[in-house]
Amino acid sequence: MHYGIMSYCIKCFALADVCLCETKKVPLSEYTHEMKECTDLKCYCKEHIPE
């Protein structure tokens, strides 16, 4: 559930499954807060999630 916020993978532009702020994973409960606070938020689909 994306809570009305659509995010797309930075590699292939598919619908993102996870967003990372710098290198930390962002829980969905903190997603909106991190979107406002983060200066380097990157989103990825399942295929492109970094290790």
Secondary structure, DSSP 8 states (H G I E B T S, - for coil): --TT---B-TTT-SB-SEEEETTEE--GGGHHHHHHH-SSEEEE-GGG---
